[in-house]
Amino acid sequence: MARLLVLRAAPYRHSSHLCAATLLVLSPSQHRHFASFPSSAPSPAPRIIPSPLRVPIRAVESSPGPTKEEQEPSPASGEAQEPPPAAASAFEVEELGWGTQLAVKLRMLVAPPWKRVRKGSVLNMKLRGEISDQLKTRFSSGLSLPQICENFVKAAYDPRISGIYLHIEPLRCGWGKVDEIRRHIVDFKKSGKFVVGYMPVCGEKEYYLACACGELYAPPSAYVALFGLTVQQTFLRGVLEKVGVEPEIQRIGKYTSAGDQLARKSMSNEVREMLATLLDNIYGNWLDTICSTHGKKREEIEEFINSGVYQVSRLKEQGWITDLLYDDEVMTMLKERVGQKDKKSLRMVDYSKYSRVSKRTLGLQGGGEQIAIIRASGSITRTRSPLSAPSSGIIAEQLIEKIRTVRESEKYKAVILRIDSPGGDALASDLMWREIRLLANSKPVVASMSDVAASGGYYMAMAAPIIVAEKLTLTGSIGVVTGKFCLQKLYEKIDFNKEILSKGRYAELNAADQRPLRPDEAELFEKSAQNAYALFRDKAAMSRSMSVDQMETVAQGRVWSGQDAFSRGLVDSVGGLSQALAIAKQKANIPKDTKIQLVEVSKPSPTLPEILSGIGGSLIGVDRAVKGVLQDMSSLSGVQARMDGILFENLGDMSGENQLFLLIKDIVNHFD
């Protein structure tokens, strides 16, 4: 059986996972009790807890920004276009009627202990590490973007919450998720409550998020590394040659970089151009945001960064942070602010507990109209393998079942397809594309992109009539890659012999790894990949109402930022989930002031291992990276529509070389 080239892409995973083709955009940083509104309870300052009870109406209740359908068509030539429309972000506050206020107070009185929150509490959320775009069960570990954002919304009008205390530490997620969270911080401040940030480790991504807070503190010993951003790509071709492994790879599209790590010894000019453009987009957006926050010119910010910022005292001197305080000092300050007179610690409720507070308890439950949200996150495979975990990426056969259920249901007036995927199996992507197209024929469908929706992820998104992306979402990458290893020299080194009997001219195409491909086999191998690319490109052209020639100018495997993808017709609007929801309401003819129920179709159920892990620690001491490798090798086959795992994150050290690299180095050492 042929050794299929395994290209594991992880847009939001830690870099220690296997990744046969990894690009890293780095910043160099690192190195219960319930009181039911008693009159005797201490009262926070009026500016902290608004009265009467009010509900902030976020972008979902405002008019959506213009989409491509409402504008002149943009050429797909890559010429400069007008800047994308801002996401719908009108954050209004309306007072609830006395009946609703009474119902909210009664629900709070009878809430179970695990949902009770004392009046005058501060919501404490620690944002660090990976942030998933999927919902988490109460037994799951890690952070969930939907629950983080929902906590901001709930806290904005929860009369028991005085404000938010955010701990912001090194993040391992893309800029799309960071922008979504930042938007919620900005909106939350409009509720009249405080949001205070605390940042012990400061890199570009952490500061980008933290500077949205009304106040920002750091300890006097904080690690600071504001040096700029880099992009890097590693190449294993030379190492593979040493061990006698010859990769035979077909990459269709001059910008397709998946497989380059194994097939090349250096970066191609086209990939260099693509990555330089992405880096310019990200760094330029970072500079513009910081300039806007501090009211300074871009040249001033650049000069400050280019001076090499590693001392936290300089951040205070330049007004980048409010003050230098330790965590306990910040909490003491917050105790005074919320009027807590006792000697106990600051009254806080953490992310996990507050996530269990239902929107219904706070009067946030929507009306009768329902809009479904289907979440698709992770690498794409067609079927579940024996090694697949319940939350292991996008399983096409399972997602198709959900899509069909939503299509056949009359209760859903529209659908939001939320995508956070670097792609995967091309066949699986096409099968889901078909089902999404059928769904769009029965009701409005809006695709909403998170950190990444590229290759197979874009394949899914383009089936929706309207696509919304964050300005720094990684998208496009309309290209394919397939490959196998020729292990002839390696087998000779270890004195291993393999013989094959076959019938049929091309029977050994995917079976013979003890010899290189014959010329006729190589030609067929390439034609197969070319055919898969043509199907992808032509369907993209049809889906986006372009000619094939127009689509070819933006395809070729090139990855675009959401902002650039908008100007080239690959997406219709720039914004987050709120923007997508506003458009979905509009397309479903639901009045913008009408409340709706957003139904999570992909809501997970806790598995036994998750439950046991949540109660008593880890169930099995199996190395996660090894399991990831085995899962990939058992599930990936055929042509892949996937992009490299471009991770925008700060790494604690450079030991994040992927496991394949370490494995090959061990082999080299063994044979030298």
C-alpha positions as CSV (number, residue, x, y, z in Angstrom):
1,M,0.0,0.0,0.0
2,A,1.4,3.4,-0.9
3,R,2.7,5.7,1.8
4,L,0.4,8.7,1.4
5,L,2.0,12.0,2.1
6,V,0.5,13.1,5.5
7,L,0.3,16.9,5.7
8,R,-1.1,17.8,9.1
9,A,-2.2,21.4,9.3
10,A,-3.1,22.9,12.7
11,P,-4.3,26.4,12.6
12,Y,-4.9,26.6,16.3
13,R,-3.0,23.7,17.7
14,H,0.3,23.7,19.5
15,S,3.2,23.4,17.2
16,S,4.4,20.2,18.9
17,H,1.8,18.3,17.0
18,L,2.9,16.5,13.8
19,C,2.9,18.9,10.9
20,A,4.7,17.8,7.8
21,A,4.4,21.2,6.2
22,T,4.4,24.0,8.8
23,L,4.8,27.7,8.4
24,L,5.0,29.7,11.6
25,V,4.3,33.4,11.9
26,L,5.9,34.2,15.2
27,S,6.3,37.0,17.6
28,P,9.4,36.4,19.6
29,S,7.8,36.7,23.0
30,Q,8.2,34.2,25.8
31,H,11.0,33.3,26.7
32,R,-20.9,29.8,46.7
33,H,-23.0,31.7,47.8
34,F,-25.9,33.5,46.3
35,A,-27.4,36.8,47.4
36,S,-30.7,37.6,45.8
37,F,-30.4,41.4,45.8
38,P,-30.6,42.0,49.5
39,S,-31.0,45.6,50.5
40,S,-28.1,45.1,52.9
41,A,-25.6,44.0,50.3
42,P,-22.9,46.5,49.4
43,S,-23.9,48.5,46.3
44,P,-21.4,49.1,43.5
45,A,-21.0,52.5,42.0
46,P,-23.8,53.4,39.6
47,R,-21.4,53.5,36.7
48,I,-20.5,49.9,37.2
49,I,-23.9,48.3,37.5
50,P,-26.5,49.9,35.3
51,S,-30.0,50.2,36.6
52,P,-32.6,49.3,35.7
53,L,-31.7,46.0,34.1
54,R,-30.7,46.5,30.5
55,V,-30.0,44.3,27.5
56,P,-27.2,45.2,25.2
57,I,-28.3,44.6,21.6
58,R,-25.2,43.8,19.7
59,A,-24.6,43.7,16.0
60,V,-27.1,40.9,15.6
61,E,-29.8,43.5,16.1
62,S,-28.3,46.1,13.8
63,S,-28.3,46.4,10.0
64,P,-25.6,44.4,8.4
65,G,-22.8,46.0,6.4
66,P,-23.0,45.9,2.6
67,T,-22.3,42.7,0.9
68,K,-21.0,42.0,-2.6
69,E,-24.6,41.5,-3.8
70,E,-25.3,45.1,-2.9
71,Q,-22.2,46.6,-4.6
72,E,-20.7,46.7,-8.0
73,P,-19.0,43.4,-8.8
74,S,-15.3,43.5,-8.0
75,P,-12.8,42.3,-10.7
76,A,-10.9,39.2,-9.8
77,S,-7.7,40.7,-11.2
78,G,-6.2,41.6,-7.8
79,E,-6.4,45.3,-8.4
80,A,-6.9,47.6,-5.5
81,Q,-10.5,47.9,-4.3
82,E,-12.3,50.0,-1.8
83,P,-11.7,48.9,1.8
84,P,-14.1,46.2,3.1
85,P,-17.1,47.3,5.0
86,A,-16.8,47.3,8.8
87,A,-18.7,44.5,10.6
88,A,-22.1,45.5,12.0
89,S,-21.1,46.7,15.5
90,A,-23.9,49.1,16.7
91,F,-24.0,48.2,20.4
92,E,-27.3,49.6,21.8
93,V,-28.8,49.1,25.2
94,E,-32.6,48.9,25.8
95,E,-34.4,48.6,29.1
96,L,-36.4,45.5,29.8
97,G,-39.9,45.8,30.9
98,W,-40.8,45.4,34.6
99,G,-42.3,42.0,33.9
100,T,-39.1,40.7,32.3
101,Q,-37.0,42.2,35.1
102,L,-39.1,40.4,37.7
103,A,-38.8,37.1,35.8
104,V,-35.0,37.4,35.7
105,K,-34.8,38.1,39.4
106,L,-37.0,35.1,40.2
107,R,-34.9,32.8,38.0
108,M,-31.8,34.0,39.8
109,L,-33.4,33.1,43.1
110,V,-34.2,29.5,42.1
111,A,-31.0,28.9,40.1
112,P,-29.1,25.7,41.1
113,P,-25.9,26.2,43.2
114,W,-23.6,25.8,40.2
115,K,-25.3,28.7,38.4
116,R,-25.5,31.1,41.3
117,V,-23.5,34.3,41.3
118,R,-23.3,36.7,44.2
119,K,-24.2,40.3,43.6
120,G,-21.2,42.6,43.1
121,S,-19.1,39.8,41.6
122,V,-16.3,40.3,39.1
123,L,-16.1,37.9,36.1
124,N,-12.6,36.6,36.0
125,M,-11.6,35.1,32.6
126,K,-8.1,33.8,31.9
127,L,-7.4,33.8,28.2
128,R,-4.4,31.6,27.3
129,G,-3.3,28.8,25.0
130,E,-5.6,27.3,22.5
131,I,-9.0,28.7,21.9
132,S,-11.4,26.3,20.1
133,D,-14.2,27.5,17.8
134,Q,-16.3,24.6,19.0
135,L,-18.6,24.6,22.0
136,K,-17.2,22.7,25.0
137,T,-19.0,20.5,27.4
138,R,-18.7,21.2,31.1
139,F,-16.3,18.3,31.4
140,S,-14.0,19.5,28.6
141,S,-10.8,21.3,29.2
142,G,-9.7,24.4,27.3
143,L,-11.3,27.6,26.1
144,S,-14.2,27.9,23.7
145,L,-14.6,31.0,21.6
146,P,-18.4,30.8,21.5
147,Q,-18.5,30.6,25.3
148,I,-16.0,33.4,25.8
149,C,-18.1,35.7,23.6
150,E,-21.3,34.6,25.2
151,N,-19.9,35.4,28.7
152,F,-19.1,38.9,27.6
153,V,-22.7,39.4,26.4
154,K,-24.2,37.8,29.5
155,A,-22.0,39.8,31.9
156,A,-22.9,43.1,30.1
157,Y,-26.4,43.1,31.5
158,D,-26.2,40.6,34.4
159,P,-27.0,42.9,37.5
160,R,-24.8,40.6,39.6
161,I,-21.6,41.3,37.6
162,S,-19.8,44.5,38.3
163,G,-17.2,44.2,35.7
164,I,-14.6,41.8,34.1
165,Y,-11.0,41.1,35.1
166,L,-9.2,39.6,32.1
167,H,-5.9,37.6,32.5
168,I,-4.3,37.6,29.1
169,E,-1.3,35.3,28.6
170,P,0.4,33.7,25.6
171,L,-2.3,32.8,23.0
172,R,-2.2,30.0,20.5
173,C,-4.9,30.9,18.1
174,G,-5.3,32.8,14.9
175,W,-5.9,36.5,14.4
176,G,-9.5,35.9,13.4
177,K,-10.4,34.6,16.9
178,V,-8.4,37.4,18.5
179,D,-10.4,40.0,16.5
180,E,-13.7,38.4,17.5
181,I,-12.7,38.6,21.2
182,R,-11.4,42.1,20.9
183,R,-14.7,43.2,19.3
184,H,-16.6,41.8,22.3
185,I,-14.3,43.6,24.8
186,V,-15.0,46.9,23.0
187,D,-18.8,46.2,22.9
188,F,-18.8,45.2,26.6
189,K,-17.3,48.5,27.7
190,K,-20.3,50.3,26.1
191,S,-22.5,48.7,28.8
192,G,-21.0,51.0,31.4
193,K,-19.2,48.3,33.3
194,F,-15.4,48.1,33.7
195,V,-13.1,45.7,32.0
196,V,-9.6,45.5,33.5
197,G,-6.7,43.6,31.8
198,Y,-3.7,41.9,33.4
199,M,-0.8,40.8,31.2
200,P,2.2,39.1,32.8
201,V,3.6,38.1,29.3
202,C,3.4,40.6,26.5
203,G,3.9,39.7,22.9
204,E,2.2,41.3,19.8
205,K,-0.9,39.2,19.9
206,E,-1.4,39.5,23.6
207,Y,-1.0,43.3,23.5
208,Y,-3.3,43.6,20.5
209,L,-6.1,42.0,22.6
210,A,-5.2,43.6,26.0
211,C,-5.1,47.2,24.7
212,A,-8.9,47.0,24.1
213,C,-9.4,46.9,27.9
214,G,-10.3,50.1,29.7
215,E,-7.3,49.6,32.0
216,L,-4.3,47.4,31.6
217,Y,-1.8,46.3,34.3
218,A,1.3,44.2,34.3
219,P,3.6,43.0,37.1
220,P,6.9,44.8,37.4
221,S,8.7,41.6,36.3
222,A,6.5,41.0,33.2
223,Y,8.1,39.4,30.2
224,V,7.9,41.7,27.3
225,A,9.0,41.0,23.7
226,L,7.6,43.5,21.2
227,F,10.0,43.1,18.4
228,G,7.7,42.6,15.3
229,L,6.4,39.5,13.5
230,T,8.2,36.9,11.4
231,V,7.2,34.1,9.1
232,Q,9.3,31.0,8.7
233,Q,9.2,27.8,6.8
234,T,11.3,24.7,7.4
235,F,12.5,22.3,4.7
236,L,13.2,18.6,5.1
237,R,14.3,17.6,1.6
238,G,18.0,17.5,2.5
239,V,17.3,15.4,5.6
240,L,15.1,13.0,3.6
241,E,17.8,12.5,1.0
242,K,20.3,11.5,3.8
243,V,18.0,8.7,5.0
244,G,17.1,7.6,1.5
245,V,13.6,8.9,1.2
246,E,12.4,10.4,-2.0
247,P,9.1,12.3,-1.8
248,E,7.0,12.2,-5.0
249,I,4.6,15.1,-4.7
250,Q,2.1,16.8,-7.0
251,R,1.2,20.3,-6.0
252,I,-1.2,22.0,-8.4
253,G,-1.1,25.8,-8.3
254,K,2.1,27.9,-8.2
255,Y,1.3,29.2,-4.7
256,T,0.4,25.8,-3.3
257,S,3.0,25.3,-0.5
258,A,1.6,22.2,1.1
259,G,4.3,19.6,0.5
260,D,7.1,22.1,0.1
261,Q,8.6,21.1,3.4
262,L,9.2,17.6,2.1
263,A,9.8,18.4,-1.6
264,R,12.0,21.5,-1.5
265,K,15.1,22.8,0.1
266,S,14.1,26.5,0.0
267,M,11.1,28.7,-0.3
268,S,9.8,29.3,-3.8
269,N,9.5,32.9,-5.1
270,E,5.7,32.5,-5.3
271,V,5.3,31.3,-1.8
272,R,7.7,34.0,-0.6
273,E,5.5,36.6,-2.3
274,M,2.3,35.1,-0.7
275,L,3.7,34.9,2.8
276,A,5.2,38.4,2.6
277,T,1.8,39.8,1.6
278,L,0.1,38.0,4.5
279,L,2.8,39.3,6.9
280,D,2.3,42.8,5.6
281,N,-1.5,42.5,6.2
282,I,-1.1,41.2,9.7
283,Y,1.6,43.6,10.8
284,G,-0.1,46.6,9.1
285,N,-3.4,45.8,10.9
286,W,-1.5,45.5,14.2
287,L,0.2,48.9,13.7
288,D,-3.1,50.6,12.7
289,T,-5.0,49.2,15.7
290,I,-2.3,50.3,18.1
291,C,-2.2,53.7,16.5
292,S,-5.9,54.1,16.9
293,T,-5.8,52.9,20.5
294,H,-3.1,55.4,21.5
295,G,-3.9,58.2,19.2
296,K,-0.4,58.2,17.7
297,K,1.0,58.3,14.2
298,R,2.1,55.0,12.6
299,E,5.7,56.2,12.4
300,E,5.8,56.7,16.2
301,I,4.6,53.2,16.9
302,E,7.0,51.7,14.3
303,E,9.9,53.7,15.8
304,F,9.0,52.4,19.3
305,I,8.8,48.8,18.2
306,N,12.0,49.1,16.2
307,S,13.9,50.2,19.3
308,G,13.4,46.7,20.7
309,V,10.9,46.7,23.5
310,Y,11.7,44.3,26.3
311,Q,11.3,46.4,29.5
312,V,7.8,46.6,30.9
313,S,8.7,50.0,32.4
314,R,8.9,51.4,28.9
315,L,5.3,50.4,28.3
316,K,4.2,52.4,31.3
317,E,6.4,55.4,30.3
318,Q,4.9,55.5,26.8
319,G,1.3,55.0,28.1
320,W,0.9,51.5,26.6
321,I,-0.3,50.2,30.0
322,T,-2.0,51.9,33.0
323,D,0.4,50.9,35.7
324,L,2.8,48.2,37.1
325,L,0.9,46.2,39.7
326,Y,0.9,42.6,40.9
327,D,-2.2,40.5,40.6
328,D,-3.1,40.9,44.3
329,E,-2.7,44.7,44.1
330,V,-5.1,44.8,41.1
331,M,-7.7,42.7,43.0
332,T,-7.4,44.9,46.1
333,M,-8.1,47.9,43.8
334,L,-11.1,46.2,42.3
335,K,-12.5,45.4,45.8
336,E,-12.6,49.1,46.5
337,R,-14.1,49.8,43.1
338,V,-17.0,47.4,43.6
339,G,-17.5,48.5,47.2
340,Q,-16.6,45.2,48.9
341,K,-15.9,46.1,52.5
342,D,-15.1,42.7,54.1
343,K,-11.6,41.3,54.5
344,K,-12.3,38.4,52.2
345,S,-10.8,38.0,48.7
346,L,-12.3,39.8,45.8
347,R,-15.7,38.3,45.0
348,M,-15.2,36.7,41.6
349,V,-16.8,34.1,39.4
350,D,-14.6,32.3,36.9
351,Y,-15.0,31.5,33.2
352,S,-16.0,27.9,33.8
353,K,-18.8,28.6,36.3
354,Y,-20.1,31.6,34.5
355,S,-20.3,29.6,31.3
356,R,-23.0,27.5,33.0
357,V,-25.3,30.5,33.6
358,S,-27.9,30.2,30.9
359,K,-29.0,33.1,28.7
360,R,-32.6,32.3,29.6
361,T,-31.8,33.0,33.3
362,L,-30.8,36.5,32.3
363,G,-33.7,37.2,30.0
364,L,-31.6,36.8,26.9
365,Q,-33.5,33.9,25.3
366,G,-34.6,34.8,21.9
367,G,-38.1,34.8,20.4
368,G,-39.9,32.2,18.2
369,E,-37.8,32.5,15.0
370,Q,-34.9,30.1,15.0
371,I,-31.6,30.3,13.0
372,A,-29.3,27.2,13.1
373,I,-25.6,27.4,13.4
374,I,-23.5,24.5,12.2
375,R,-19.9,24.5,13.3
376,A,-17.2,22.8,11.3
377,S,-13.8,23.0,12.9
378,G,-10.5,21.1,12.2
379,S,-9.0,19.1,9.4
380,I,-11.4,17.3,7.0
381,T,-11.8,13.6,6.7
382,R,-14.5,11.6,4.9
383,T,-15.3,9.0,7.5
384,R,-14.4,8.4,11.2
385,S,-11.3,6.3,11.7
386,P,-11.0,3.9,14.7
387,L,-8.5,6.3,16.3
388,S,-10.7,9.4,15.9
389,A,-11.7,11.2,19.0
390,P,-15.3,12.6,19.2
391,S,-13.9,16.1,18.6
392,S,-11.3,15.2,16.0
393,G,-11.9,17.6,13.2
394,I,-14.6,17.6,10.5
395,I,-16.0,14.1,9.7
396,A,-17.8,14.6,6.4
397,E,-20.4,11.9,6.9
398,Q,-21.4,13.2,10.3
399,L,-21.6,16.9,9.1
400,I,-23.7,15.8,6.1
401,E,-26.2,14.2,8.5
402,K,-26.5,17.5,10.4
403,I,-26.9,19.5,7.2
404,R,-29.7,17.2,6.0
405,T,-31.5,17.4,9.4
406,V,-31.4,21.2,9.2
407,R,-32.5,21.2,5.6
408,E,-35.5,19.0,6.3
409,S,-36.6,21.0,9.3
410,E,-39.1,23.8,8.8
411,K,-38.3,25.5,12.2
412,Y,-35.0,26.9,11.0
413,K,-35.4,30.1,9.0
414,A,-31.8,30.5,8.1
415,V,-28.4,28.8,8.7
416,I,-25.0,30.0,9.6
417,L,-22.1,27.7,8.7
418,R,-19.2,28.5,11.0
419,I,-15.9,27.3,9.5
420,D,-12.5,27.0,11.1
421,S,-10.6,24.6,8.9
422,P,-7.4,24.4,6.9
423,G,-9.0,21.7,4.6
424,G,-8.2,18.0,4.1
425,D,-9.7,15.3,2.0
426,A,-10.8,16.8,-1.3
427,L,-13.5,14.2,-1.9
428,A,-15.0,14.8,1.5
429,S,-14.9,18.6,0.9
430,D,-16.8,18.1,-2.4
431,L,-19.5,15.9,-0.8
432,M,-20.1,18.5,1.9
433,W,-20.1,21.3,-0.8
434,R,-23.0,19.5,-2.5
435,E,-25.0,19.2,0.7
436,I,-24.5,22.8,1.6
437,R,-25.6,23.8,-1.9
438,L,-28.8,21.8,-1.5
439,L,-29.3,23.4,1.9
440,A,-28.9,26.9,0.4
441,N,-31.7,26.0,-2.1
442,S,-34.1,25.6,0.7
443,K,-33.2,28.4,3.1
444,P,-30.7,31.3,3.4
445,V,-27.2,30.1,4.3
446,V,-24.3,32.4,5.4
447,A,-20.8,31.1,5.8
448,S,-18.8,32.7,8.7
449,M,-15.1,32.2,8.7
450,S,-13.0,32.1,11.9
451,D,-9.2,31.9,11.9
452,V,-8.9,29.9,8.7
453,A,-11.2,28.6,6.0
454,A,-8.8,27.6,3.3
455,S,-8.5,24.8,0.7
456,G,-11.1,22.3,1.7
457,G,-12.4,24.8,4.3
458,Y,-13.0,27.3,1.5
459,Y,-14.4,24.5,-0.6
460,M,-17.2,24.2,2.0
461,A,-17.7,28.0,2.4
462,M,-18.0,28.7,-1.3
463,A,-21.2,26.6,-1.4
464,A,-22.9,29.3,0.6
465,P,-24.4,32.2,-1.3
466,I,-22.8,34.7,1.1
467,I,-19.4,34.4,2.9
468,V,-18.3,36.5,5.8
469,A,-14.7,36.5,6.9
470,E,-12.6,38.3,9.5
471,K,-10.2,40.8,8.0
472,L,-7.3,38.5,8.9
473,T,-8.9,35.1,8.3
474,L,-6.7,32.9,6.2
475,T,-8.8,31.8,3.2
476,G,-8.7,30.9,-0.5
477,S,-5.9,28.4,-1.1
478,I,-7.8,26.9,-4.1
479,G,-5.3,24.2,-4.9
480,V,-4.6,20.5,-4.2
481,V,-1.6,18.4,-3.3
482,T,-1.0,14.6,-3.3
483,G,2.1,12.5,-2.9
484,K,3.8,9.4,-1.8
485,F,7.3,8.4,-0.7
486,C,9.8,6.4,-2.6
487,L,11.7,4.4,0.0
488,Q,14.1,2.6,-2.3
489,K,17.4,4.0,-0.9
490,L,16.1,3.6,2.7
491,Y,15.2,0.0,2.1
492,E,18.7,-0.6,0.6
493,K,20.3,1.0,3.7
494,I,18.5,-1.3,6.1
495,D,18.6,-4.3,3.7
496,F,14.9,-4.5,3.4
497,N,13.3,-6.1,0.3
498,K,9.8,-5.7,-1.0
499,E,8.4,-7.5,-4.1
500,I,4.9,-7.0,-5.7
501,L,2.9,-9.1,-8.2
502,S,0.3,-7.1,-10.1
503,K,-2.1,-7.2,-12.9
504,G,-3.0,-4.0,-14.8
505,R,-0.7,-1.3,-16.1
506,Y,-1.1,1.1,-13.2
507,A,-1.9,-1.4,-10.5
508,E,1.3,-0.5,-8.6
509,L,0.8,3.3,-8.7
510,N,-0.3,3.5,-5.1
511,A,1.4,0.3,-3.9
512,A,5.0,0.4,-4.9
513,D,7.1,2.5,-2.5
514,Q,10.3,0.4,-3.2
515,R,10.9,2.2,-6.5
516,P,10.3,5.5,-8.1
517,L,7.3,6.1,-10.3
518,R,7.7,5.1,-14.0
519,P,7.3,8.0,-16.5
520,D,3.8,6.8,-17.5
521,E,2.8,6.4,-13.8
522,A,4.2,9.9,-13.0
523,E,2.1,11.3,-15.9
524,L,-1.0,9.7,-14.6
525,F,-0.2,10.8,-11.0
526,E,0.0,14.4,-12.2
527,K,-3.2,14.2,-14.3
528,S,-5.1,12.9,-11.3
529,A,-4.0,15.9,-9.3
530,Q,-4.7,18.3,-12.2
531,N,-8.2,16.9,-12.5
532,A,-8.9,17.4,-8.8
533,Y,-7.6,21.0,-9.1
534,A,-9.8,21.7,-12.2
535,L,-12.9,20.5,-10.4
536,F,-12.1,22.6,-7.4
537,R,-11.3,25.7,-9.4
538,D,-14.3,25.4,-11.8
539,K,-16.7,24.9,-8.9
540,A,-15.2,27.9,-7.1
541,A,-15.8,29.9,-10.3
542,M,-19.4,28.8,-10.6
543,S,-20.1,29.3,-6.9
544,R,-18.6,32.8,-6.9
545,S,-20.2,33.8,-10.3
546,M,-16.8,34.2,-12.0
547,S,-15.4,33.0,-15.2
548,V,-12.8,30.2,-14.9
549,D,-10.1,32.6,-16.1
550,Q,-11.1,35.1,-13.4
551,M,-10.9,32.4,-10.8
552,E,-7.6,31.2,-12.0
553,T,-6.1,34.6,-11.2
554,V,-7.0,34.3,-7.5
555,A,-6.6,30.5,-7.2
556,Q,-3.3,28.7,-7.9
557,G,-3.3,27.6,-4.2
558,R,-2.8,31.2,-3.0
559,V,-3.8,32.0,0.6
560,W,-5.4,35.4,1.1
561,S,-6.3,37.4,4.2
562,G,-10.0,38.0,4.6
563,Q,-9.6,41.7,3.6
564,D,-7.8,40.8,0.4
565,A,-10.2,38.0,-0.3
566,F,-13.1,40.5,-0.1
567,S,-11.5,42.8,-2.7
568,R,-11.0,39.8,-5.1
569,G,-14.6,38.5,-4.8
570,L,-13.8,35.4,-2.7
571,V,-15.8,36.6,0.2
572,D,-18.8,39.0,0.4
573,S,-18.4,40.9,3.7
574,V,-15.8,41.4,6.4
575,G,-16.8,40.8,10.0
576,G,-17.5,38.2,12.7
577,L,-20.4,36.0,13.7
578,S,-22.6,39.0,14.5
579,Q,-22.2,40.2,11.0
580,A,-23.1,36.8,9.6
581,L,-26.2,36.6,11.9
582,A,-27.4,40.1,10.9
583,I,-27.1,39.1,7.2
584,A,-28.9,35.8,7.8
585,K,-31.8,37.6,9.5
586,Q,-32.0,40.0,6.6
587,K,-32.0,37.2,4.0
588,A,-34.7,35.4,6.0
589,N,-36.9,38.5,6.1
590,I,-36.7,38.7,9.9
591,P,-37.1,42.3,11.1
592,K,-33.8,43.5,12.5
593,D,-35.4,44.3,15.9
594,T,-36.9,40.9,16.2
595,K,-35.2,38.6,18.7
596,I,-34.3,35.1,17.4
597,Q,-33.1,31.9,18.9
598,L,-29.6,30.9,17.6
599,V,-29.7,27.1,17.8
600,E,-26.3,25.3,18.1
601,V,-26.8,22.2,15.9
602,S,-23.3,21.0,16.6
603,K,-23.5,21.2,20.4
604,P,-21.4,18.3,21.7
605,S,-22.3,15.7,24.3
606,P,-19.7,14.8,27.0
607,T,-17.9,11.6,26.4
608,L,-16.9,9.2,29.2
609,P,-13.2,10.0,29.0
610,E,-14.1,13.7,29.2
611,I,-16.2,13.2,32.2
612,L,-13.6,11.1,34.0
613,S,-10.9,13.5,33.0
614,G,-12.9,16.4,34.3
615,I,-13.5,14.6,37.6
616,G,-10.2,12.9,38.3
617,G,-7.5,14.0,35.8
618,S,-6.2,12.2,32.8
619,L,-7.7,8.8,32.0
620,I,-5.0,7.4,29.8
621,G,-1.4,8.5,29.6
622,V,-1.2,8.3,25.8
623,D,0.9,10.8,24.1
624,R,-1.4,13.1,22.1
625,A,1.1,13.8,19.4
626,V,1.6,10.1,18.6
627,K,-2.2,9.6,18.6
628,G,-2.5,12.5,16.2
629,V,0.0,10.9,13.8
630,L,-1.7,7.5,13.9
631,Q,-5.1,9.1,13.3
632,D,-3.8,11.1,10.3
633,M,-2.1,8.0,8.8
634,S,-5.2,5.9,9.2
635,S,-7.7,8.4,7.8
636,L,-6.0,10.4,5.0
637,S,-6.0,9.1,1.5
638,G,-6.3,10.4,-2.0
639,V,-5.9,14.0,-3.2
640,Q,-5.8,16.6,-0.4
641,A,-7.3,20.1,-0.6
642,R,-5.4,21.5,2.4
643,M,-3.1,24.4,3.2
644,D,0.0,24.5,5.4
645,G,-0.6,24.8,9.1
646,I,0.2,28.5,9.3
647,L,0.2,29.3,13.0
648,F,0.1,32.8,14.3
649,E,1.3,32.3,17.8
650,N,4.1,32.9,20.3
651,L,6.2,29.9,21.1
652,G,7.8,29.4,24.5
653,D,10.8,27.8,22.9
654,M,12.0,26.4,19.6
655,S,11.5,22.8,20.6
656,G,8.3,23.0,18.6
657,E,10.0,21.3,15.7
658,N,7.3,18.9,14.5
659,Q,7.5,15.3,15.4
660,L,8.3,14.1,11.9
661,F,11.4,16.3,11.9
662,L,12.5,14.8,15.2
663,L,11.8,11.3,13.9
664,I,13.9,11.8,10.8
665,K,16.8,13.2,12.8
666,D,16.7,10.1,15.0
667,I,16.9,8.0,11.8
668,V,19.8,10.0,10.5
669,N,21.7,9.6,13.8
670,H,21.0,5.9,13.7
671,F,22.5,5.3,10.3
672,D,25.4,7.8,10.5
